[in-house]
């Protein structure tokens, strides 16, 4: 197994950051993750992430000009119901 250096991992992360995936790909990822058991720690982190999204959503509702990128527009459409 080859382990990438920190620099390489950062470059890969930077290249991928902000890319949007198609609806079809999102459905496939969703199906692959269904039924997967998550630890209590992971569930808590997911709840916290949803709270951040909800706060941002409220900010955008109050000030639509605050929304600056297509990525954030897609993010606003996410729901955090099943946590």
Beta strands, then each sheet from edge to edge (+ up, - down):
end
